[in-house]
């Protein structure tokens, strides 16, 4: 299978800040992104959601997390590719 053959579209998960920062480069290789907000939250905040010690700081509604999601969506729009959350 090859991207584009018989209508095949290739999507990737956007789950780490590097995906967001380099969205224009990743957009050359993929037809769209599924934004994994749970997984993107952990490295953005530097908080392990499974740790009893710091899990209270884990919040997908954090302004930094929302900005990362906005940047990912804007990057997908800018590159004319699909994004989903």
Gaussian input, Z-matrix of N, CA and C with variables (Angstrom, degrees):
# hf/3-21g

backbone

0 1
 N
 C     1     B1
 C     2     B2     1     A1
 N     3     B3     2     A2     1     D1
 C     4     B4     3     A3     2     D2
 C     5     B5     4     A4     3     D3
 N     6     B6     5     A5     4     D4
 C     7     B7     6     A6     5     D5
 C     8     B8     7     A7     6     D6
 N     9     B9     8     A8     7     D7
 C    10    B10     9     A9     8     D8
 C    11    B11    10    A10     9     D9
 N    12    B12    11    A11    10    D10
 C    13    B13    12    A12    11    D11
 C    14    B14    13    A13    12    D12
 N    15    B15    14    A14    13    D13
 C    16    B16    15    A15    14    D14
 C    17    B17    16    A16    15    D15
 N    18    B18    17    A17    16    D16
 C    19    B19    18    A18    17    D17
 C    20    B20    19    A19    18    D18
 N    21    B21    20    A20    19    D19
 C    22    B22    21    A21    20    D20
 C    23    B23    22    A22    21    D21
 N    24    B24    23    A23    22    D22
 C    25    B25    24    A24    23    D23
 C    26    B26    25    A25    24    D24
 N    27    B27    26    A26    25    D25
 C    28    B28    27    A27    26    D26
 C    29    B29    28    A28    27    D27
 N    30    B30    29    A29    28    D28
 C    31    B31    30    A30    29    D29
 C    32    B32    31    A31    30    D30
 N    33    B33    32    A32    31    D31
 C    34    B34    33    A33    32    D32
 C    35    B35    34    A34    33    D33
 N    36    B36    35    A35    34    D34
 C    37    B37    36    A36    35    D35
 C    38    B38    37    A37    36    D36
 N    39    B39    38    A38    37    D37
 C    40    B40    39    A39    38    D38
 C    41    B41    40    A40    39    D39
 N    42    B42    41    A41    40    D40
 C    43    B43    42    A42    41    D41
 C    44    B44    43    A43    42    D42
 N    45    B45    44    A44    43    D43
 C    46    B46    45    A45    44    D44
 C    47    B47    46    A46    45    D45
 N    48    B48    47    A47    46    D46
 C    49    B49    48    A48    47    D47
 C    50    B50    49    A49    48    D48
 N    51    B51    50    A50    49    D49
 C    52    B52    51    A51    50    D50
 C    53    B53    52    A52    51    D51
 N    54    B54    53    A53    52    D52
 C    55    B55    54    A54    53    D53
 C    56    B56    55    A55    54    D54
 N    57    B57    56    A56    55    D55
 C    58    B58    57    A57    56    D56
 C    59    B59    58    A58    57    D57
 N    60    B60    59    A59    58    D58
 C    61    B61    60    A60    59    D59
 C    62    B62    61    A61    60    D60
 N    63    B63    62    A62    61    D61
 C    64    B64    63    A63    62    D62
 C    65    B65    64    A64    63    D63
 N    66    B66    65    A65    64    D64
 C    67    B67    66    A66    65    D65
 C    68    B68    67    A67    66    D66
 N    69    B69    68    A68    67    D67
 C    70    B70    69    A69    68    D68
 C    71    B71    70    A70    69    D69
 N    72    B72    71    A71    70    D70
 C    73    B73    72    A72    71    D71
 C    74    B74    73    A73    72    D72
 N    75    B75    74    A74    73    D73
 C    76    B76    75    A75    74    D74
 C    77    B77    76    A76    75    D75
 N    78    B78    77    A77    76    D76
 C    79    B79    78    A78    77    D77
 C    80    B80    79    A79    78    D78
 N    81    B81    80    A80    79    D79
 C    82    B82    81    A81    80    D80
 C    83    B83    82    A82    81    D81
 N    84    B84    83    A83    82    D82
 C    85    B85    84    A84    83    D83
 C    86    B86    85    A85    84    D84
 N    87    B87    86    A86    85    D85
 C    88    B88    87    A87    86    D86
 C    89    B89    88    A88    87    D87
 N    90    B90    89    A89    88    D88
 C    91    B91    90    A90    89    D89
 C    92    B92    91    A91    90    D90
 N    93    B93    92    A92    91    D91
 C    94    B94    93    A93    92    D92
 C    95    B95    94    A94    93    D93
 N    96    B96    95    A95    94    D94
 C    97    B97    96    A96    95    D95
 C    98    B98    97    A97    96    D96
 N    99    B99    98    A98    97    D97
 C   100   B100    99    A99    98    D98
 C   101   B101   100   A100    99    D99
 N   102   B102   101   A101   100   D100
 C   103   B103   102   A102   101   D101
 C   104   B104   103   A103   102   D102
 N   105   B105   104   A104   103   D103
 C   106   B106   105   A105   104   D104
 C   107   B107   106   A106   105   D105
 N   108   B108   107   A107   106   D106
 C   109   B109   108   A108   107   D107
 C   110   B110   109   A109   108   D108
 N   111   B111   110   A110   109   D109
 C   112   B112   111   A111   110   D110
 C   113   B113   112   A112   111   D111
 N   114   B114   113   A113   112   D112
 C   115   B115   114   A114   113   D113
 C   116   B116   115   A115   114   D114
 N   117   B117   116   A116   115   D115
 C   118   B118   117   A117   116   D116
 C   119   B119   118   A118   117   D117
 N   120   B120   119   A119   118   D118
 C   121   B121   120   A120   119   D119
 C   122   B122   121   A121   120   D120
 N   123   B123   122   A122   121   D121
 C   124   B124   123   A123   122   D122
 C   125   B125   124   A124   123   D123
 N   126   B126   125   A125   124   D124
 C   127   B127   126   A126   125   D125
 C   128   B128   127   A127   126   D126
 N   129   B129   128   A128   127   D127
 C   130   B130   129   A129   128   D128
 C   131   B131   130   A130   129   D129
 N   132   B132   131   A131   130   D130
 C   133   B133   132   A132   131   D131
 C   134   B134   133   A133   132   D132
 N   135   B135   134   A134   133   D133
 C   136   B136   135   A135   134   D134
 C   137   B137   136   A136   135   D135
 N   138   B138   137   A137   136   D136
 C   139   B139   138   A138   137   D137
 C   140   B140   139   A139   138   D138
 N   141   B141   140   A140   139   D139
 C   142   B142   141   A141   140   D140
 C   143   B143   142   A142   141   D141
 N   144   B144   143   A143   142   D142
 C   145   B145   144   A144   143   D143
 C   146   B146   145   A145   144   D144
 N   147   B147   146   A146   145   D145
 C   148   B148   147   A147   146   D146
 C   149   B149   148   A148   147   D147
 N   150   B150   149   A149   148   D148
 C   151   B151   150   A150   149   D149
 C   152   B152   151   A151   150   D150
 N   153   B153   152   A152   151   D151
 C   154   B154   153   A153   152   D152
 C   155   B155   154   A154   153   D153
 N   156   B156   155   A155   154   D154
 C   157   B157   156   A156   155   D155
 C   158   B158   157   A157   156   D156
 N   159   B159   158   A158   157   D157
 C   160   B160   159   A159   158   D158
 C   161   B161   160   A160   159   D159
 N   162   B162   161   A161   160   D160
 C   163   B163   162   A162   161   D161
 C   164   B164   163   A163   162   D162
 N   165   B165   164   A164   163   D163
 C   166   B166   165   A165   164   D164
 C   167   B167   166   A166   165   D165
 N   168   B168   167   A167   166   D166
 C   169   B169   168   A168   167   D167
 C   170   B170   169   A169   168   D168
 N   171   B171   170   A170   169   D169
 C   172   B172   171   A171   170   D170
 C   173   B173   172   A172   171   D171
 N   174   B174   173   A173   172   D172
 C   175   B175   174   A174   173   D173
 C   176   B176   175   A175   174   D174
 N   177   B177   176   A176   175   D175
 C   178   B178   177   A177   176   D176
 C   179   B179   178   A178   177   D177
 N   180   B180   179   A179   178   D178
 C   181   B181   180   A180   179   D179
 C   182   B182   181   A181   180   D180
 N   183   B183   182   A182   181   D181
 C   184   B184   183   A183   182   D182
 C   185   B185   184   A184   183   D183
 N   186   B186   185   A185   184   D184
 C   187   B187   186   A186   185   D185
 C   188   B188   187   A187   186   D186
 N   189   B189   188   A188   187   D187
 C   190   B190   189   A189   188   D188
 C   191   B191   190   A190   189   D189
 N   192   B192   191   A191   190   D190
 C   193   B193   192   A192   191   D191
 C   194   B194   193   A193   192   D192
 N   195   B195   194   A194   193   D193
 C   196   B196   195   A195   194   D194
 C   197   B197   196   A196   195   D195
 N   198   B198   197   A197   196   D196
 C   199   B199   198   A198   197   D197
 C   200   B200   199   A199   198   D198
 N   201   B201   200   A200   199   D199
 C   202   B202   201   A201   200   D200
 C   203   B203   202   A202   201   D201
 N   204   B204   203   A203   202   D202
 C   205   B205   204   A204   203   D203
 C   206   B206   205   A205   204   D204
 N   207   B207   206   A206   205   D205
 C   208   B208   207   A207   206   D206
 C   209   B209   208   A208   207   D207
 N   210   B210   209   A209   208   D208
 C   211   B211   210   A210   209   D209
 C   212   B212   211   A211   210   D210
 N   213   B213   212   A212   211   D211
 C   214   B214   213   A213   212   D212
 C   215   B215   214   A214   213   D213
 N   216   B216   215   A215   214   D214
 C   217   B217   216   A216   215   D215
 C   218   B218   217   A217   216   D216
 N   219   B219   218   A218   217   D217
 C   220   B220   219   A219   218   D218
 C   221   B221   220   A220   219   D219
 N   222   B222   221   A221   220   D220
 C   223   B223   222   A222   221   D221
 C   224   B224   223   A223   222   D222
 N   225   B225   224   A224   223   D223
 C   226   B226   225   A225   224   D224
 C   227   B227   226   A226   225   D225
 N   228   B228   227   A227   226   D226
 C   229   B229   228   A228   227   D227
 C   230   B230   229   A229   228   D228
 N   231   B231   230   A230   229   D229
 C   232   B232   231   A231   230   D230
 C   233   B233   232   A232   231   D231
 N   234   B234   233   A233   232   D232
 C   235   B235   234   A234   233   D233
 C   236   B236   235   A235   234   D234
 N   237   B237   236   A236   235   D235
 C   238   B238   237   A237   236   D236
 C   239   B239   238   A238   237   D237
 N   240   B240   239   A239   238   D238
 C   241   B241   240   A240   239   D239
 C   242   B242   241   A241   240   D240
 N   243   B243   242   A242   241   D241
 C   244   B244   243   A243   242   D242
 C   245   B245   244   A244   243   D243
 N   246   B246   245   A245   244   D244
 C   247   B247   246   A246   245   D245
 C   248   B248   247   A247   246   D246
 N   249   B249   248   A248   247   D247
 C   250   B250   249   A249   248   D248
 C   251   B251   250   A250   249   D249
 N   252   B252   251   A251   250   D250
 C   253   B253   252   A252   251   D251
 C   254   B254   253   A253   252   D252

   B1=1.4431
   B2=1.5202
   B3=1.3111
   B4=1.4620
   B5=1.5249
   B6=1.2919
   B7=1.4682
   B8=1.5238
   B9=1.3088
   B10=1.4517
   B11=1.5155
   B12=1.3320
   B13=1.4588
   B14=1.5196
   B15=1.3296
   B16=1.4663
   B17=1.5240
   B18=1.3224
   B19=1.4609
   B20=1.5162
   B21=1.3470
   B22=1.4645
   B23=1.5276
   B24=1.3082
   B25=1.4622
   B26=1.5189
   B27=1.3157
   B28=1.4605
   B29=1.5289
   B30=1.3220
   B31=1.4611
   B32=1.5214
   B33=1.3178
   B34=1.4649
   B35=1.5227
   B36=1.3108
   B37=1.4597
   B38=1.5281
   B39=1.2971
   B40=1.4640
   B41=1.5244
   B42=1.3347
   B43=1.4612
   B44=1.5201
   B45=1.3205
   B46=1.4620
   B47=1.5320
   B48=1.3255
   B49=1.4677
   B50=1.5283
   B51=1.3132
   B52=1.4565
   B53=1.5297
   B54=1.3372
   B55=1.4657
   B56=1.5201
   B57=1.3160
   B58=1.4659
   B59=1.5296
   B60=1.3151
   B61=1.4692
   B62=1.5282
   B63=1.3287
   B64=1.4654
   B65=1.5272
   B66=1.3283
   B67=1.4629
   B68=1.5272
   B69=1.3273
   B70=1.4667
   B71=1.5259
   B72=1.3076
   B73=1.4687
   B74=1.5234
   B75=1.3207
   B76=1.4638
   B77=1.5285
   B78=1.3271
   B79=1.4660
   B80=1.5241
   B81=1.3169
   B82=1.4666
   B83=1.5240
   B84=1.3251
   B85=1.4593
   B86=1.5294
   B87=1.3328
   B88=1.4600
   B89=1.5224
   B90=1.3213
   B91=1.4616
   B92=1.5191
   B93=1.3034
   B94=1.4519
   B95=1.5091
   B96=1.3251
   B97=1.4639
   B98=1.5150
   B99=1.2988
   B100=1.4525
   B101=1.5203
   B102=1.3023
   B103=1.4613
   B104=1.5204
   B105=1.3244
   B106=1.4592
   B107=1.5164
   B108=1.3242
   B109=1.4653
   B110=1.5257
   B111=1.3271
   B112=1.4709
   B113=1.5213
   B114=1.3323
   B115=1.4628
   B116=1.5228
   B117=1.3216
   B118=1.4634
   B119=1.5255
   B120=1.3112
   B121=1.4664
   B122=1.5231
   B123=1.3219
   B124=1.4730
   B125=1.5251
   B126=1.3470
   B127=1.4696
   B128=1.5275
   B129=1.3246
   B130=1.4610
   B131=1.5203
   B132=1.3265
   B133=1.4655
   B134=1.5224
   B135=1.3249
   B136=1.4629
   B137=1.5183
   B138=1.3355
   B139=1.4665
   B140=1.5254
   B141=1.3150
   B142=1.4621
   B143=1.5234
   B144=1.3240
   B145=1.4700
   B146=1.5225
   B147=1.3255
   B148=1.4637
   B149=1.5218
   B150=1.3154
   B151=1.4618
   B152=1.5233
   B153=1.3019
   B154=1.4635
   B155=1.5287
   B156=1.3146
   B157=1.4650
   B158=1.5286
   B159=1.3312
   B160=1.4715
   B161=1.5317
   B162=1.3149
   B163=1.4693
   B164=1.5255
   B165=1.3226
   B166=1.4715
   B167=1.5258
   B168=1.3401
   B169=1.4624
   B170=1.5288
   B171=1.3246
   B172=1.4630
   B173=1.5254
   B174=1.3417
   B175=1.4597
   B176=1.5276
   B177=1.3265
   B178=1.4614
   B179=1.5259
   B180=1.3159
   B181=1.4680
   B182=1.5245
   B183=1.3181
   B184=1.4597
   B185=1.5336
   B186=1.3183
   B187=1.4707
   B188=1.5277
   B189=1.3216
   B190=1.4627
   B191=1.5184
   B192=1.3139
   B193=1.4675
   B194=1.5272
   B195=1.3184
   B196=1.4676
   B197=1.5260
   B198=1.3168
   B199=1.4696
   B200=1.5243
   B201=1.3218
   B202=1.4706
   B203=1.5301
   B204=1.3162
   B205=1.4621
   B206=1.5287
   B207=1.3318
   B208=1.4653
   B209=1.5248
   B210=1.3364
   B211=1.4653
   B212=1.5258
   B213=1.3258
   B214=1.4656
   B215=1.5285
   B216=1.3246
   B217=1.4696
   B218=1.5280
   B219=1.3241
   B220=1.4678
   B221=1.5246
   B222=1.3342
   B223=1.4585
   B224=1.5190
   B225=1.3137
   B226=1.4652
   B227=1.5242
   B228=1.3091
   B229=1.4722
   B230=1.5213
   B231=1.3172
   B232=1.4649
   B233=1.5267
   B234=1.3287
   B235=1.4602
   B236=1.5261
   B237=1.3179
   B238=1.4606
   B239=1.5157
   B240=1.3402
   B241=1.4612
   B242=1.5272
   B243=1.3177
   B244=1.4639
   B245=1.5257
   B246=1.3209
   B247=1.4647
   B248=1.5146
   B249=1.3170
   B250=1.4577
   B251=1.5088
   B252=1.3137
   B253=1.4657
   B254=1.5063
   A1=109.80
   A2=114.10
   A3=119.68
   A4=109.02
   A5=113.97
   A6=120.29
   A7=109.64
   A8=116.47
   A9=121.76
   A10=114.93
   A11=118.48
   A12=120.77
   A13=109.70
   A14=115.75
   A15=121.79
   A16=111.93
   A17=115.96
   A18=120.39
   A19=115.38
   A20=117.53
   A21=120.23
   A22=110.54
   A23=115.50
   A24=121.41
   A25=108.27
   A26=115.03
   A27=120.93
   A28=108.51
   A29=114.24
   A30=121.37
   A31=108.75
   A32=115.96
   A33=121.66
   A34=108.70
   A35=115.12
   A36=120.50
   A37=108.22
   A38=116.37
   A39=123.01
   A40=105.66
   A41=115.63
   A42=120.37
   A43=114.71
   A44=116.93
   A45=119.69
   A46=108.71
   A47=117.46
   A48=119.76
   A49=113.68
   A50=118.38
   A51=121.35
   A52=111.19
   A53=117.14
   A54=120.42
   A55=110.98
   A56=116.65
   A57=121.51
   A58=110.36
   A59=116.48
   A60=121.36
   A61=111.27
   A62=116.63
   A63=121.53
   A64=112.28
   A65=117.71
   A66=121.88
   A67=112.42
   A68=118.07
   A69=120.20
   A70=111.37
   A71=117.53
   A72=121.15
   A73=111.13
   A74=116.87
   A75=120.44
   A76=110.96
   A77=117.38
   A78=121.61
   A79=112.16
   A80=117.77
   A81=121.24
   A82=111.30
   A83=117.07
   A84=121.69
   A85=114.03
   A86=116.56
   A87=120.26
   A88=111.13
   A89=114.83
   A90=121.51
   A91=112.23
   A92=116.40
   A93=120.07
   A94=111.27
   A95=114.65
   A96=121.20
   A97=110.67
   A98=115.05
   A99=121.92
   A100=105.50
   A101=116.36
   A102=120.88
   A103=108.74
   A104=115.70
   A105=121.49
   A106=110.05
   A107=116.19
   A108=119.57
   A109=112.85
   A110=118.29
   A111=120.05
   A112=111.14
   A113=115.30
   A114=119.09
   A115=111.98
   A116=118.49
   A117=121.15
   A118=111.31
   A119=117.09
   A120=121.44
   A121=111.79
   A122=117.34
   A123=120.41
   A124=113.01
   A125=119.56
   A126=117.57
   A127=113.50
   A128=117.38
   A129=119.76
   A130=110.63
   A131=115.90
   A132=120.50
   A133=112.99
   A134=117.18
   A135=120.25
   A136=111.56
   A137=115.52
   A138=121.13
   A139=109.64
   A140=116.03
   A141=121.94
   A142=108.72
   A143=116.36
   A144=119.61
   A145=113.16
   A146=117.13
   A147=120.98
   A148=113.26
   A149=117.62
   A150=121.39
   A151=110.44
   A152=116.29
   A153=120.74
   A154=111.52
   A155=116.26
   A156=120.99
   A157=112.02
   A158=117.66
   A159=120.37
   A160=114.29
   A161=118.53
   A162=121.15
   A163=112.81
   A164=117.37
   A165=120.07
   A166=112.01
   A167=118.13
   A168=122.09
   A169=112.75
   A170=116.79
   A171=121.40
   A172=109.00
   A173=117.08
   A174=120.12
   A175=109.56
   A176=116.59
   A177=121.04
   A178=112.48
   A179=117.18
   A180=121.32
   A181=112.39
   A182=117.19
   A183=121.80
   A184=109.48
   A185=116.61
   A186=121.30
   A187=112.13
   A188=117.48
   A189=120.43
   A190=112.11
   A191=116.84
   A192=121.49
   A193=109.67
   A194=116.56
   A195=119.65
   A196=111.07
   A197=117.16
   A198=120.72
   A199=110.67
   A200=117.54
   A201=120.48
   A202=110.18
   A203=117.14
   A204=120.99
   A205=109.95
   A206=116.89
   A207=120.42
   A208=111.39
   A209=116.57
   A210=120.67
   A211=111.36
   A212=117.00
   A213=120.67
   A214=110.61
   A215=116.86
   A216=120.81
   A217=110.29
   A218=117.09
   A219=120.64
   A220=111.24
   A221=116.81
   A222=120.77
   A223=112.08
   A224=116.47
   A225=120.17
   A226=110.27
   A227=117.31
   A228=120.88
   A229=110.73
   A230=115.81
   A231=121.27
   A232=111.11
   A233=115.96
   A234=120.95
   A235=112.98
   A236=117.36
   A237=121.21
   A238=114.38
   A239=116.62
   A240=119.79
   A241=109.99
   A242=115.18
   A243=122.66
   A244=111.31
   A245=115.25
   A246=120.75
   A247=108.33
   A248=115.48
   A249=121.68
   A250=108.50
   A251=115.69
   A252=120.25
   A253=109.02
   D1=138.89
   D2=177.88
   D3=-130.16
   D4=144.22
   D5=178.14
   D6=-54.81
   D7=130.29
   D8=177.35
   D9=92.00
   D10=-22.05
   D11=179.26
   D12=-76.09
   D13=132.68
   D14=179.82
   D15=53.75
   D16=33.50
   D17=176.91
   D18=77.20
   D19=9.84
   D20=-178.94
   D21=-66.17
   D22=126.29
   D23=174.73
   D24=-114.25
   D25=141.28
   D26=-178.35
   D27=-113.05
   D28=123.19
   D29=179.17
   D30=-112.64
   D31=156.20
   D32=177.65
   D33=-130.06
   D34=157.90
   D35=173.61
   D36=-83.24
   D37=137.78
   D38=174.61
   D39=-107.73
   D40=95.47
   D41=-170.91
   D42=-128.14
   D43=-2.84
   D44=-180.00
   D45=-132.42
   D46=151.40
   D47=-178.71
   D48=-54.35
   D49=-31.88
   D50=179.26
   D51=-60.03
   D52=-37.62
   D53=176.50
   D54=-60.39
   D55=-39.36
   D56=-178.61
   D57=-72.85
   D58=-47.36
   D59=-177.44
   D60=-61.29
   D61=-38.63
   D62=-177.65
   D63=-105.73
   D64=30.26
   D65=-175.08
   D66=-56.07
   D67=-35.77
   D68=-179.73
   D69=-65.40
   D70=-36.76
   D71=177.31
   D72=-72.13
   D73=-44.43
   D74=178.73
   D75=-63.79
   D76=-32.76
   D77=-178.67
   D78=-64.06
   D79=-22.08
   D80=177.21
   D81=-71.40
   D82=-20.82
   D83=-174.03
   D84=-106.43
   D85=-14.66
   D86=-174.78
   D87=-130.90
   D88=156.18
   D89=179.67
   D90=-91.38
   D91=-9.37
   D92=179.24
   D93=178.01
   D94=171.78
   D95=-179.09
   D96=-132.46
   D97=142.55
   D98=167.53
   D99=-104.19
   D100=117.98
   D101=-176.67
   D102=-85.04
   D103=114.65
   D104=179.74
   D105=-88.89
   D106=90.86
   D107=-173.31
   D108=-63.16
   D109=-35.92
   D110=177.84
   D111=-61.15
   D112=-49.71
   D113=-177.42
   D114=-73.24
   D115=-33.12
   D116=177.92
   D117=-68.18
   D118=-30.59
   D119=-179.31
   D120=-64.21
   D121=-42.61
   D122=-175.72
   D123=-58.29
   D124=-55.32
   D125=-179.25
   D126=-72.56
   D127=-26.88
   D128=178.30
   D129=-64.94
   D130=-42.93
   D131=-179.51
   D132=-92.35
   D133=-13.77
   D134=-176.11
   D135=67.28
   D136=35.37
   D137=-176.07
   D138=-126.26
   D139=130.91
   D140=175.99
   D141=-87.20
   D142=113.42
   D143=-176.66
   D144=-66.01
   D145=-16.85
   D146=-179.61
   D147=-93.37
   D148=-4.58
   D149=-179.36
   D150=-86.96
   D151=124.94
   D152=177.77
   D153=-64.31
   D154=-24.19
   D155=-176.16
   D156=-73.57
   D157=-40.57
   D158=-173.65
   D159=-122.14
   D160=0.21
   D161=-175.24
   D162=-57.70
   D163=-25.91
   D164=-179.98
   D165=-62.99
   D166=-22.25
   D167=178.81
   D168=-85.91
   D169=-8.43
   D170=-179.35
   D171=-75.58
   D172=117.83
   D173=-178.01
   D174=-152.33
   D175=111.54
   D176=179.32
   D177=-64.39
   D178=-15.04
   D179=-179.73
   D180=-88.96
   D181=1.74
   D182=178.00
   D183=-57.83
   D184=141.97
   D185=-177.66
   D186=-58.58
   D187=-37.34
   D188=178.72
   D189=-65.53
   D190=-39.72
   D191=178.17
   D192=-66.81
   D193=-44.76
   D194=179.10
   D195=-61.91
   D196=-35.89
   D197=177.63
   D198=-67.27
   D199=-40.58
   D200=177.48
   D201=-61.37
   D202=-42.64
   D203=178.71
   D204=-64.52
   D205=-43.84
   D206=178.64
   D207=-60.37
   D208=-43.47
   D209=178.93
   D210=-62.95
   D211=-39.00
   D212=178.66
   D213=-65.41
   D214=-46.30
   D215=179.58
   D216=-63.81
   D217=-44.78
   D218=178.21
   D219=-60.87
   D220=-40.34
   D221=178.50
   D222=-63.96
   D223=-39.76
   D224=177.12
   D225=-64.98
   D226=-44.38
   D227=177.74
   D228=-60.25
   D229=-45.85
   D230=-178.99
   D231=-58.70
   D232=-34.05
   D233=-177.95
   D234=-96.25
   D235=2.38
   D236=176.64
   D237=68.55
   D238=31.77
   D239=179.31
   D240=-120.38
   D241=162.88
   D242=-176.30
   D243=-74.21
   D244=146.55
   D245=169.13
   D246=-135.40
   D247=145.19
   D248=176.64
   D249=-140.15
   D250=155.81
   D251=-177.91
   D252=-121.10

